[in-house]
Amino acid sequence: MSDAPQWLGYGSAVLTTSSFFPQALKTIRTNKTEAISLPMYVLFSLGVSGWALYGLLRQDWPVFWANVVTLPAILAVLDRKLRAVLNGSGRQ
Amino acid sequence: MSDAPQWLGYGSAVLTTSSFFPQALKTIRTNKTEAISLPMYVLFSLGVSGWALYGLLRQDWPVFWANVVTLPAILAVLDRKLRAVLNGSGRQ
């Protein structure tokens, strides 16, 4: 039962990971970050990093890859938001 | 190595799951769904359901609970968006 649902994990990974890219592309393209919640993205970045490490330690590759691939999209949004906050142009 | 990082999984679960509740609460409170992407929430609901089933089949309880707890928050947003679309008041 341990290896059987690998396809289920990768299928779920494609669905959940692809959900995050439109937001990242929109933020990179428009550079508008007022509507982005900084605390939420900080928590989310830490959580996704934790899941990636969890997948690695358990050698659960669908969990590992789902979170490793999602992380750059989240960090790109977080990066833009942090720059805006440091420049004084982004409201939290 | 298989059971050791359970605390890491539950810690990550708290971080990622808690990221979704502010959006759900906002949508339920305001009932405004114009800015919500229907296709994204459909894909995301399917993905989170898939992860919950994956966690169940692998008996990976941090993965199972993280997704089971997140699902109602996502379905609440999806429900409001679908009602708005069916009423002709929600743009996709």
gemmi code that builds the backbone of each chain (N, CA, C; Angstrom):
import gemmi

chains = {
    "A": [
        ("MET", (0.827, -1.218, 0.000), (0.000, 0.000, 0.000), (0.852, 1.255, 0.000)),
        ("SER", (2.173, 1.064, 0.229), (3.008, 2.243, 0.429), (3.429, 2.910, -0.886)),
        ("ASP", (3.585, 2.105, -1.947), (4.027, 2.688, -3.208), (2.900, 2.833, -4.222)),
        ("ALA", (1.798, 2.107, -4.018), (0.718, 2.088, -4.995), (0.210, 3.472, -5.380)),
        ("PRO", (-0.056, 4.380, -4.394), (-0.696, 5.636, -4.800), (0.261, 6.732, -5.240)),
        ("GLN", (1.439, 6.355, -5.767), (2.376, 7.373, -6.263), (1.736, 8.240, -7.346)),
        ("TRP", (1.011, 7.592, -8.276), (0.361, 8.354, -9.355), (-0.653, 9.329, -8.766)),
        ("LEU", (-1.314, 8.902, -7.670), (-2.292, 9.775, -7.013), (-1.595, 10.995, -6.420)),
        ("GLY", (-0.430, 10.773, -5.818), (0.345, 11.880, -5.266), (0.804, 12.845, -6.342)),
        ("TYR", (1.330, 12.296, -7.452), (1.806, 13.188, -8.518), (0.652, 13.921, -9.198)),
        ("GLY", (-0.491, 13.229, -9.361), (-1.671, 13.889, -9.935), (-2.140, 15.034, -9.052)),
        ("SER", (-2.190, 14.790, -7.741), (-2.590, 15.837, -6.795), (-1.593, 16.985, -6.809)),
        ("ALA", (-0.311, 16.628, -6.935), (0.748, 17.644, -6.978), (0.558, 18.585, -8.166)),
        ("VAL", (0.249, 18.013, -9.326), (0.041, 18.843, -10.520), (-1.128, 19.803, -10.282)),
        ("LEU", (-2.217, 19.308, -9.682), (-3.407, 20.131, -9.456), (-3.136, 21.264, -8.463)),
        ("THR", (-2.537, 20.927, -7.315), (-2.352, 21.971, -6.294), (-1.222, 22.934, -6.680)),
        ("THR", (-0.125, 22.398, -7.246), (0.994, 23.266, -7.611), (0.596, 24.245, -8.705)),
        ("SER", (-0.159, 23.758, -9.711), (-0.528, 24.636, -10.826), (-1.464, 25.751, -10.366)),
        ("SER", (-2.115, 25.564, -9.217), (-2.993, 26.613, -8.700), (-2.239, 27.859, -8.265)),
        ("PHE", (-0.947, 27.715, -7.946), (-0.211, 28.852, -7.398), (0.476, 29.706, -8.453)),
        ("PHE", (0.690, 29.152, -9.628), (1.460, 29.886, -10.626), (0.746, 31.116, -11.194)),
        ("PRO", (-0.600, 31.058, -11.405), (-1.260, 32.284, -11.907), (-1.037, 33.485, -10.999)),
        ("GLN", (-1.097, 33.277, -9.671), (-0.858, 34.391, -8.748), (0.569, 34.925, -8.882)),
        ("ALA", (1.525, 34.009, -8.965), (2.926, 34.427, -9.086), (3.151, 35.201, -10.383)),
        ("LEU", (2.604, 34.689, -11.493), (2.780, 35.369, -12.783), (2.129, 36.745, -12.751)),
        ("LYS", (0.950, 36.838, -12.138), (0.248, 38.118, -12.057), (1.061, 39.124, -11.241)),
        ("THR", (1.631, 38.648, -10.121), (2.398, 39.545, -9.250), (3.680, 40.008, -9.933)),
        ("ILE", (4.361, 39.091, -10.637), (5.595, 39.439, -11.331), (5.310, 40.414, -12.472)),
        ("ARG", (4.194, 40.165, -13.185), (3.855, 40.980, -14.363), (3.423, 42.392, -13.964)),
        ("THR", (2.557, 42.459, -12.947), (1.995, 43.759, -12.585), (2.807, 44.468, -11.511)),
        ("ASN", (3.572, 43.704, -10.749), (4.336, 44.229, -9.608), (3.426, 44.900, -8.581)),
        ("LYS", (2.134, 44.567, -8.577), (1.194, 45.101, -7.588), (1.051, 44.108, -6.449)),
        ("THR", (1.302, 44.597, -5.236), (1.310, 43.671, -4.099), (0.455, 44.155, -2.933)),
        ("GLU", (-0.346, 45.216, -3.155), (-1.154, 45.722, -2.035), (-2.105, 44.668, -1.468)),
        ("ALA", (-2.682, 43.863, -2.384), (-3.693, 42.888, -1.950), (-3.065, 41.621, -1.366)),
        ("ILE", (-1.724, 41.555, -1.419), (-1.030, 40.364, -0.910), (-0.807, 40.519, 0.595)),
        ("SER", (-1.107, 39.472, 1.331), (-0.895, 39.489, 2.784), (0.507, 38.988, 3.097)),
        ("LEU", (1.354, 39.898, 3.645), (2.729, 39.511, 3.976), (2.791, 38.398, 5.023)),
        ("PRO", (2.071, 38.513, 6.153), (2.164, 37.424, 7.148), (1.727, 36.083, 6.567)),
        ("MET", (0.681, 36.102, 5.708), (0.209, 34.842, 5.142), (1.282, 34.196, 4.259)),
        ("TYR", (1.975, 35.024, 3.448), (2.997, 34.466, 2.565), (4.241, 34.018, 3.328)),
        ("VAL", (4.557, 34.695, 4.432), (5.680, 34.252, 5.267), (5.374, 32.881, 5.865)),
        ("LEU", (4.173, 32.735, 6.462), (3.766, 31.442, 7.034), (3.742, 30.355, 5.963)),
        ("PHE", (3.190, 30.732, 4.801), (3.040, 29.748, 3.736), (4.401, 29.291, 3.209)),
        ("SER", (5.355, 30.234, 3.069), (6.710, 29.866, 2.615), (7.367, 28.899, 3.587)),
        ("LEU", (7.234, 29.197, 4.895), (7.809, 28.310, 5.907), (7.146, 26.933, 5.856)),
        ("GLY", (5.816, 26.916, 5.699), (5.085, 25.648, 5.658), (5.470, 24.798, 4.461)),
        ("VAL", (5.572, 25.422, 3.291), (5.931, 24.675, 2.076), (7.373, 24.165, 2.176)),
        ("SER", (8.273, 24.991, 2.754), (9.653, 24.526, 2.973), (9.663, 23.323, 3.914)),
        ("GLY", (8.837, 23.386, 4.964), (8.728, 22.270, 5.911), (8.220, 21.000, 5.246)),
        ("TRP", (7.214, 21.135, 4.382), (6.688, 19.964, 3.660), (7.737, 19.351, 2.740)),
        ("ALA", (8.530, 20.217, 2.081), (9.576, 19.708, 1.188), (10.593, 18.880, 1.992)),
        ("LEU", (10.985, 19.402, 3.156), (11.931, 18.683, 4.015), (11.305, 17.385, 4.535)),
        ("TYR", (10.031, 17.447, 4.892), (9.297, 16.267, 5.351), (9.277, 15.184, 4.259)),
        ("GLY", (8.985, 15.587, 3.019), (8.975, 14.641, 1.899), (10.347, 14.017, 1.683)),
        ("LEU", (11.392, 14.857, 1.818), (12.763, 14.374, 1.654), (13.110, 13.355, 2.735)),
        ("LEU", (12.820, 13.684, 3.996), (13.169, 12.795, 5.116), (12.391, 11.483, 5.052)),
        ("ARG", (11.144, 11.534, 4.601), (10.335, 10.320, 4.478), (10.537, 9.628, 3.134)),
        ("GLN", (11.359, 10.248, 2.272), (11.542, 9.771, 0.895), (10.199, 9.591, 0.201)),
        ("ASP", (9.334, 10.572, 0.453), (8.007, 10.606, -0.173), (8.121, 11.604, -1.329)),
        ("TRP", (8.410, 11.094, -2.516), (8.783, 11.985, -3.626), (7.646, 12.829, -4.171)),
        ("PRO", (6.400, 12.329, -4.222), (5.329, 13.258, -4.635), (5.222, 14.464, -3.702)),
        ("VAL", (5.302, 14.241, -2.384), (5.226, 15.348, -1.429), (6.441, 16.267, -1.599)),
        ("PHE", (7.626, 15.677, -1.752), (8.849, 16.475, -1.930), (8.752, 17.371, -3.162)),
        ("TRP", (8.468, 16.765, -4.305), (8.473, 17.531, -5.558), (7.350, 18.555, -5.628)),
        ("ALA", (6.173, 18.180, -5.111), (5.050, 19.131, -5.118), (5.459, 20.427, -4.432)),
        ("ASN", (6.163, 20.313, -3.299), (6.507, 21.501, -2.517), (7.744, 22.206, -3.037)),
        ("VAL", (8.716, 21.444, -3.576), (9.918, 22.061, -4.140), (9.558, 22.904, -5.370)),
        ("VAL", (8.613, 22.392, -6.188), (8.227, 23.123, -7.401), (7.376, 24.343, -7.060)),
        ("THR", (6.570, 24.233, -6.009), (5.700, 25.352, -5.612), (6.493, 26.491, -4.976)),
        ("LEU", (7.580, 26.142, -4.289), (8.321, 27.135, -3.503), (8.793, 28.360, -4.295)),
        ("PRO", (9.390, 28.198, -5.492), (9.834, 29.398, -6.214), (8.693, 30.355, -6.539)),
        ("ALA", (7.501, 29.809, -6.839), (6.358, 30.683, -7.145), (5.990, 31.514, -5.921)),
        ("ILE", (6.004, 30.869, -4.753), (5.639, 31.574, -3.520), (6.716, 32.583, -3.136)),
        ("LEU", (7.991, 32.183, -3.289), (9.089, 33.089, -2.928), (9.146, 34.294, -3.859)),
        ("ALA", (8.748, 34.109, -5.138), (8.732, 35.237, -6.074), (7.722, 36.286, -5.609)),
        ("VAL", (6.539, 35.822, -5.141), (5.515, 36.742, -4.637), (6.013, 37.415, -3.358)),
        ("LEU", (6.581, 36.623, -2.481), (7.079, 37.144, -1.204), (8.177, 38.187, -1.424)),
        ("ASP", (9.059, 37.923, -2.388), (10.146, 38.841, -2.723), (9.601, 40.203, -3.156)),
        ("ARG", (8.604, 40.182, -4.064), (8.015, 41.444, -4.544), (7.341, 42.191, -3.396)),
        ("LYS", (6.638, 41.438, -2.552), (5.920, 42.060, -1.436), (6.907, 42.700, -0.455)),
        ("LEU", (7.999, 41.978, -0.143), (8.988, 42.497, 0.801), (9.656, 43.760, 0.261)),
        ("ARG", (9.977, 43.757, -1.053), (10.571, 44.952, -1.649), (9.625, 46.145, -1.524)),
        ("ALA", (8.335, 45.894, -1.782), (7.345, 46.970, -1.720), (7.230, 47.508, -0.286)),
        ("VAL", (7.237, 46.594, 0.685), (7.132, 47.013, 2.084), (8.359, 47.825, 2.485)),
        ("LEU", (9.559, 47.364, 2.065), (10.802, 48.059, 2.422), (10.884, 49.419, 1.746)),
        ("ASN", (10.263, 49.521, 0.542), (10.231, 50.802, -0.159), (9.131, 51.720, 0.365)),
        ("GLY", (8.323, 51.188, 1.284), (7.239, 52.003, 1.834), (6.028, 52.107, 0.932)),
        ("SER", (6.003, 51.304, -0.155), (4.884, 51.410, -1.102), (3.891, 50.251, -0.987)),
        ("GLY", (4.192, 49.317, -0.100), (3.264, 48.176, 0.034), (2.613, 48.204, 1.402)),
        ("ARG", (1.301, 48.168, 1.421), (0.596, 48.090, 2.703), (0.452, 46.629, 3.082)),
        ("GLN", (0.579, 46.369, 4.402), (0.283, 45.026, 4.867), (-1.200, 44.931, 5.180)),
    ],
    "B": [
        ("MET", (13.634, 6.306, 9.891), (13.488, 7.610, 9.222), (12.045, 7.869, 8.834)),
        ("SER", (11.200, 6.811, 8.929), (9.853, 6.950, 8.380), (8.884, 7.652, 9.335)),
        ("ASP", (9.100, 7.483, 10.662), (8.179, 8.102, 11.611), (8.761, 9.337, 12.292)),
        ("ALA", (10.097, 9.488, 12.218), (10.766, 10.571, 12.938), (10.194, 11.952, 12.612)),
        ("PRO", (9.983, 12.309, 11.323), (9.604, 13.696, 11.072), (8.101, 13.970, 11.159)),
        ("GLN", (7.367, 13.209, 11.981), (5.931, 13.470, 12.147), (5.674, 14.890, 12.645)),
        ("TRP", (6.497, 15.321, 13.616), (6.308, 16.683, 14.157), (6.545, 17.722, 13.059)),
        ("LEU", (7.488, 17.420, 12.154), (7.762, 18.334, 11.042), (6.546, 18.418, 10.123)),
        ("GLY", (5.922, 17.261, 9.872), (4.720, 17.233, 9.041), (3.578, 18.015, 9.673)),
        ("TYR", (3.349, 17.805, 10.971), (2.253, 18.522, 11.630), (2.541, 20.015, 11.746)),
        ("GLY", (3.808, 20.360, 11.982), (4.169, 21.780, 12.015), (3.928, 22.456, 10.673)),
        ("SER", (4.342, 21.777, 9.600), (4.129, 22.307, 8.254), (2.635, 22.416, 7.967)),
        ("ALA", (1.883, 21.410, 8.427), (0.433, 21.392, 8.203), (-0.223, 22.619, 8.839)),
        ("VAL", (0.186, 22.949, 10.069), (-0.390, 24.112, 10.748), (-0.102, 25.382, 9.946)),
        ("LEU", (1.143, 25.511, 9.442), (1.527, 26.712, 8.706), (0.764, 26.849, 7.391)),
        ("THR", (0.727, 25.765, 6.593), (0.082, 25.882, 5.273), (-1.436, 25.941, 5.409)),
        ("THR", (-2.006, 25.137, 6.317), (-3.471, 25.123, 6.457), (-3.982, 26.463, 6.961)),
        ("SER", (-3.273, 27.050, 7.946), (-3.746, 28.316, 8.502), (-3.687, 29.438, 7.467)),
        ("SER", (-2.875, 29.264, 6.415), (-2.801, 30.284, 5.379), (-4.107, 30.415, 4.598)),
        ("PHE", (-4.925, 29.354, 4.578), (-6.121, 29.380, 3.731), (-7.352, 29.930, 4.427)),
        ("PHE", (-7.355, 29.932, 5.760), (-8.571, 30.326, 6.461), (-8.918, 31.811, 6.344)),
        ("PRO", (-7.916, 32.732, 6.325), (-8.283, 34.144, 6.167), (-9.074, 34.399, 4.876)),
        ("GLN", (-8.678, 33.752, 3.782), (-9.419, 33.925, 2.524), (-10.847, 33.406, 2.662)),
        ("ALA", (-10.995, 32.230, 3.266), (-12.332, 31.640, 3.433), (-13.207, 32.534, 4.308)),
        ("LEU", (-12.652, 33.023, 5.420), (-13.424, 33.884, 6.319), (-13.831, 35.173, 5.615)),
        ("LYS", (-12.895, 35.726, 4.829), (-13.187, 36.963, 4.099), (-14.309, 36.747, 3.088)),
        ("THR", (-14.240, 35.625, 2.366), (-15.253, 35.338, 1.346), (-16.615, 35.099, 1.981)),
        ("ILE", (-16.647, 34.366, 3.104), (-17.917, 34.082, 3.781), (-18.507, 35.369, 4.351)),
        ("ARG", (-17.638, 36.230, 4.912), (-18.106, 37.448, 5.575), (-18.621, 38.461, 4.556)),
        ("THR", (-17.849, 38.651, 3.454), (-18.214, 39.694, 2.489), (-19.110, 39.161, 1.383)),
        ("ASN", (-19.061, 37.861, 1.144), (-19.773, 37.222, 0.033), (-19.363, 37.814, -1.317)),
        ("LYS", (-18.181, 38.425, -1.380), (-17.663, 38.966, -2.642), (-16.726, 37.943, -3.279)),
        ("THR", (-17.030, 37.590, -4.520), (-16.250, 36.522, -5.140), (-15.723, 36.901, -6.527)),
        ("GLU", (-15.874, 38.201, -6.911), (-15.411, 38.577, -8.259), (-13.934, 38.284, -8.472)),
        ("ALA", (-13.123, 38.498, -7.433), (-11.675, 38.344, -7.587), (-11.225, 36.884, -7.457)),
        ("ILE", (-12.186, 35.994, -7.175), (-11.854, 34.572, -7.014), (-11.867, 33.899, -8.377)),
        ("SER", (-10.849, 33.105, -8.655), (-10.775, 32.377, -9.924), (-11.464, 31.018, -9.767)),
        ("LEU", (-12.585, 30.833, -10.489), (-13.323, 29.568, -10.401), (-12.475, 28.366, -10.855)),
        ("PRO", (-11.825, 28.442, -12.032), (-11.026, 27.269, -12.451), (-9.930, 26.925, -11.432)),
        ("MET", (-9.312, 27.957, -10.853), (-8.242, 27.677, -9.897), (-8.777, 26.944, -8.660)),
        ("TYR", (-9.943, 27.379, -8.178), (-10.499, 26.741, -6.984), (-11.026, 25.335, -7.272)),
        ("VAL", (-11.507, 25.100, -8.506), (-11.930, 23.738, -8.877), (-10.712, 22.808, -8.884)),
        ("LEU", (-9.643, 23.243, -9.546), (-8.406, 22.432, -9.594), (-7.860, 22.212, -8.183)),
        ("PHE", (-7.886, 23.270, -7.378), (-7.308, 23.185, -6.044), (-8.113, 22.240, -5.149)),
        ("SER", (-9.454, 22.292, -5.265), (-10.302, 21.376, -4.486), (-10.015, 19.927, -4.851)),
        ("LEU", (-9.901, 19.667, -6.158), (-9.592, 18.306, -6.609), (-8.216, 17.873, -6.092)),
        ("GLY", (-7.247, 18.780, -6.161), (-5.889, 18.455, -5.721), (-5.826, 18.150, -4.230)),
        ("VAL", (-6.488, 18.987, -3.419), (-6.468, 18.781, -1.971), (-7.207, 17.482, -1.607)),
        ("SER", (-8.313, 17.188, -2.315), (-9.016, 15.911, -2.097), (-8.093, 14.740, -2.435)),
        ("GLY", (-7.349, 14.891, -3.525), (-6.407, 13.841, -3.930), (-5.320, 13.622, -2.893)),
        ("TRP", (-4.783, 14.717, -2.334), (-3.755, 14.614, -1.289), (-4.297, 13.948, -0.038)),
        ("ALA", (-5.567, 14.257, 0.328), (-6.168, 13.631, 1.514), (-6.261, 12.115, 1.304)),
        ("LEU", (-6.705, 11.709, 0.114), (-6.812, 10.283, -0.199), (-5.425, 9.628, -0.221)),
        ("TYR", (-4.450, 10.351, -0.773), (-3.065, 9.868, -0.809), (-2.529, 9.638, 0.607)),
        ("GLY", (-2.783, 10.603, 1.495), (-2.353, 10.468, 2.893), (-3.019, 9.283, 3.567)),
        ("LEU", (-4.310, 9.091, 3.280), (-5.058, 7.972, 3.851), (-4.480, 6.634, 3.377)),
        ("LEU", (-4.266, 6.503, 2.055), (-3.773, 5.242, 1.490), (-2.366, 4.921, 1.981)),
        ("ARG", (-1.544, 5.958, 2.144), (-0.175, 5.752, 2.645), (-0.110, 5.745, 4.162)),
        ("GLN", (-1.234, 5.971, 4.803), (-1.290, 6.114, 6.269), (-0.287, 7.158, 6.750)),
        ("ASP", (-0.239, 8.240, 5.961), (0.628, 9.372, 6.285), (-0.281, 10.424, 6.912)),
        ("TRP", (-0.382, 10.400, 8.248), (-1.417, 11.202, 8.909), (-1.185, 12.711, 8.846)),
        ("PRO", (0.062, 13.213, 8.903), (0.206, 14.666, 8.714), (-0.339, 15.122, 7.353)),
        ("VAL", (-0.029, 14.356, 6.285), (-0.530, 14.721, 4.958), (-2.059, 14.605, 4.927)),
        ("PHE", (-2.596, 13.532, 5.498), (-4.044, 13.334, 5.522), (-4.750, 14.484, 6.232)),
        ("TRP", (-4.343, 14.772, 7.483), (-5.047, 15.786, 8.266), (-4.861, 17.190, 7.705)),
        ("ALA", (-3.671, 17.493, 7.198), (-3.443, 18.821, 6.622), (-4.460, 19.102, 5.524)),
        ("ASN", (-4.728, 18.096, 4.700), (-5.613, 18.313, 3.565), (-7.084, 18.194, 3.940)),
        ("VAL", (-7.408, 17.297, 4.874), (-8.797, 17.157, 5.323), (-9.269, 18.452, 6.009)),
        ("VAL", (-8.377, 19.065, 6.810), (-8.753, 20.286, 7.521), (-8.843, 21.474, 6.562)),
        ("THR", (-7.980, 21.480, 5.529), (-7.988, 22.584, 4.567), (-9.215, 22.539, 3.651)),
        ("LEU", (-9.695, 21.332, 3.364), (-10.750, 21.158, 2.368), (-12.023, 21.971, 2.647)),
        ("PRO", (-12.570, 21.992, 3.872), (-13.794, 22.776, 4.098), (-13.607, 24.263, 3.794)),
        ("ALA", (-12.417, 24.806, 4.104), (-12.159, 26.222, 3.827), (-12.216, 26.485, 2.324)),
        ("ILE", (-11.641, 25.575, 1.544), (-11.622, 25.740, 0.091), (-13.023, 25.529, -0.493)),
        ("LEU", (-13.727, 24.527, 0.020), (-15.067, 24.240, -0.501), (-16.043, 25.372, -0.157)),
        ("ALA", (-15.832, 26.036, 0.991), (-16.700, 27.167, 1.349), (-16.537, 28.297, 0.330)),
        ("VAL", (-15.279, 28.561, -0.080), (-15.027, 29.597, -1.078), (-15.615, 29.170, -2.425)),
        ("LEU", (-15.390, 27.930, -2.792), (-15.880, 27.408, -4.077), (-17.402, 27.462, -4.130)),
        ("ASP", (-18.058, 27.132, -3.020), (-19.525, 27.161, -2.935), (-20.061, 28.573, -3.194)),
        ("ARG", (-19.461, 29.589, -2.522), (-19.908, 30.967, -2.717), (-19.682, 31.406, -4.165)),
        ("LYS", (-18.535, 31.014, -4.733), (-18.228, 31.410, -6.103), (-19.209, 30.765, -7.078)),
        ("LEU", (-19.502, 29.473, -6.889), (-20.418, 28.772, -7.788), (-21.822, 29.382, -7.720)),
        ("ARG", (-22.306, 29.727, -6.512), (-23.618, 30.362, -6.376), (-23.658, 31.688, -7.129)),
        ("ALA", (-22.551, 32.457, -6.998), (-22.495, 33.758, -7.665), (-22.512, 33.586, -9.186)),
        ("VAL", (-21.774, 32.589, -9.678), (-21.725, 32.342, -11.120), (-23.097, 31.899, -11.614)),
        ("LEU", (-23.762, 31.008, -10.864), (-25.078, 30.507, -11.263), (-26.136, 31.604, -11.206)),
        ("ASN", (-25.951, 32.569, -10.299), (-26.872, 33.702, -10.206), (-26.549, 34.784, -11.228)),
        ("GLY", (-25.465, 34.592, -11.962), (-25.083, 35.564, -12.974), (-24.406, 36.795, -12.414)),
        ("SER", (-24.056, 36.758, -11.119), (-23.446, 37.928, -10.496), (-21.944, 37.771, -10.277)),
        ("GLY", (-21.401, 36.610, -10.631), (-19.967, 36.414, -10.432), (-19.263, 36.262, -11.771)),
        ("ARG", (-18.252, 37.097, -11.961), (-17.467, 36.956, -13.187), (-16.370, 35.933, -12.974)),
        ("GLN", (-16.087, 35.184, -13.980), (-14.942, 34.278, -13.909), (-13.729, 35.013, -14.431)),
    ],
}
model = gemmi.Model(1)
for chain_id, residues in chains.items():
    chain = gemmi.Chain(chain_id)
    for i, (resn, *xyz) in enumerate(residues, 1):
        res = gemmi.Residue()
        res.name, res.seqid = resn, gemmi.SeqId(i, " ")
        for name, pos in zip(("N", "CA", "C"), xyz):
            atom = gemmi.Atom()
            atom.name, atom.element = name, gemmi.Element(name[0])
            atom.pos, atom.b_iso = gemmi.Position(*pos), 0.0
            res.add_atom(atom)
        chain.add_residue(res)
    model.add_chain(chain)
structure = gemmi.Structure()
structure.add_model(model)
structure.setup_entities()
